[in-house]
Amino acid sequence: MNDIATEAATCTIPACIATPEIAEPLPLCFAHVLEVVSHAMPQVIRTAASALPQPPSAVRMLPVSCKKLLAANSHDPAVYFIRNGDRVKIGTTQNLRRRTAALSLRPENVLLTVYGGADVERQLHDRFRDLRVGNTEWFRYDAPLTEFIRIRSETPADQSNAASEAADGVDPRRDLVFSVVSQAGSAGIGPEAVVRKIAKHYPDVTPPHAATIGRWLSTDPRVSKPGYGRYAVAVSSV
C-alpha cells in the first residue's frame, strides 16, 4: 500500500478510527482494504478465468462411438445418455459396458456418448435441469434434451473428414495433443505435462491418459524424442 495523504482524518468506514492507507476511490485503512479485497477477489478470479482460451469447438462435447466404448473393457471418461422408457440417465463412466449391465439395460438403450468426465456431466445436468427428475441423474426424454441427442447422433453426408474419423472412433484429441507438443519447442514435453496443460487451458476437455498420449506420439511420424520420455515436433512438420 502507498502512504498517500488524504483529506480524511480516518478510514471512511463508519466507526473506524484508523488512518487511511489509500485515497481513491475511497479512503480506507489497511484492514478494510483487505476486507474489500477478500470479497472482490472471487469475482475477479471468475472474470479472469472467463478470458482464458476456450477449447476448439471440434473437441467440446464431441460424440464418441457408443459401439467402440461398449466393446472396450475400460476407456477414458465419457458421459453417456441411456434411455429407459420416457427417461434418460446422464452419467459418466470409464466402463460403459459394465454400467449398462448394472442398470439392467441393453446396449441399444445407449443413445449417445460424448467425451468428458464429471465436469462435463455437471454442465449437462445444469443445462437440462428443467427436465431433471428429482435429485437424480434421470431426465425426462423431452425437448431440448431430445434435440441435443439427435443433433449429435446424426452424421451429415457433407461432414468434414475429421468429423467422420471421429465417428469411426479416431480420437479428435490427438490433434490437440499434437498442438500442445508443437508449442513445447525443440526441448519437447512429456505426456504428464501434456495432460496438465490440457487440463489448465482446455477445461471442457477431459485429458487423455498419459499412457494414451505416449502411444499416440510414439506412432506419429511427425514427432521425435529429444530426450527420455519427452516428445517434440520436427520443424518441418510445424
Secondary structure, 3 states (H helix, E strand, C coil): CCCCCCCCCCCCCCCCCCCCCECCCCCECHHHHHHHHHHHHHHHHHHHHHCCCCCCHHHCCCECCHHHHHHCCCCCCEEEEEEECCEEEEEEECCHHHHHHHCCCCHHHEEEEEECCHHHHHHHHHHCHHHECCCCCEEECCCCHHHHHHHHHCCCCCCCHHHHHHHCCCCCHHHHHHHHHHHCCCCCECHHHHHHHHHHHCCCCCCCCHHHHHHHHHCCCCEEEEECCEEEECHHHC
